[in-house]
Amino acid sequence: MPRIILSGIMRNKIDYRYFRQIISQYLDHFLEERMGVLRSSDIEPVHRMRVASRRLRAALSVFKSIFPAKKTRFWKKEISKIGLALGAARQLDVQIRFLESLKNRPKDNFNTEALIELLKKRRMRAQKQIDIVLKDFEVNKVILGLKNSLKEICPGANKQLIDAFNLEKGAIILKRLDSLMEFGPYVFKPESVKELHHMRIAAKKLRYALEILRPWYGARFDKYIRASRNIQDLLGDLHEFDCLAATLSDYSRKQNKDFDNAGIDLIRECIRLRKGIYVKFLRLWKEIEKSRLWVKLRKEI
């Protein structure tokens, strides 16, 4: 989590500096990774810029009552395009790295290298799409428009909107918590791939809202941030193995042949690793329920 230093919390109330600082800092984190994504062969700038795009969109969602609705929708739409392009590249990076860690295993007759080469070609196409989206992003003047809107947030301006936000920020958290809890029934259904993936997204949105509003609520929010982050991380790992298993099956189908024993073993390895992650997730969720953590969060706000 990037360090957010804010001076806009006075007398137990958020003032105009809060919005300017947090959006500006998230925007800076987003832009810092741009050149690394365009020029570097390192996969980490892609991951960091993707996360930064998520945080920036989350902040715009949390503060949507402060900024003009039409502009906010436009900014989020354009930032989302970058996030989707980065997400496609990131998924390929993760799969390639995992397969490369397995290709030298003894007694593995599955043609791992051929699949890696195929994924690398897809990754090159994904990079071209990233370059196009980033270029369009510059043309659309998203950054300039957002920065100009930030300048308009000043003492005396938007006071009514800011006062309203101070009253509604608790409801923002509750809405995201409710969205997470909607997927509670699927916690005990490991085969619910789609629902558990959406649960991860809900946990991510809750986590980012909690992080954005932490300066107002203080350190007592840390335990809720940790819990939502742990849910997000475990379900994210779960999703990666679901995607990898789908990639392997798709590769086999397009090769017009069934898996050999080595290929079947690789699928089984994915299933085994996924099961281990699911067990950790289930244990975490039960601990959260036992501690009544989400009940406590509702009382805190």
Secondary structure, 3 states (H helix, E strand, C coil): CCCCCCCCEECCEECHHHHHHHHHHHHHHHHHCHHHHHHCCCCHHHHHHHHHHHHHHHHHHHCCCCCCHHHHHHHHHHHHHHHHHHHHHHHHHHHHHHHHCCCCCCCCCCCHHHHHHHHHHHHHHHHHHHHHHHHHHHHCCHHHHHHHHHHCCCCCCCHHHHHHHHHHHHHHHHHHHHHHHCCHHHHHCCCCHHHHHHHHHHHHHHHHHHHHHHHHHCHHHHHHHHHHHHHHHHHHHHHHHHHHHHHHHHHHHHCCCCCCHHHHHHHHHHHHHHHHHHHHHHHHHHHHHHHCHHHHHHHHC
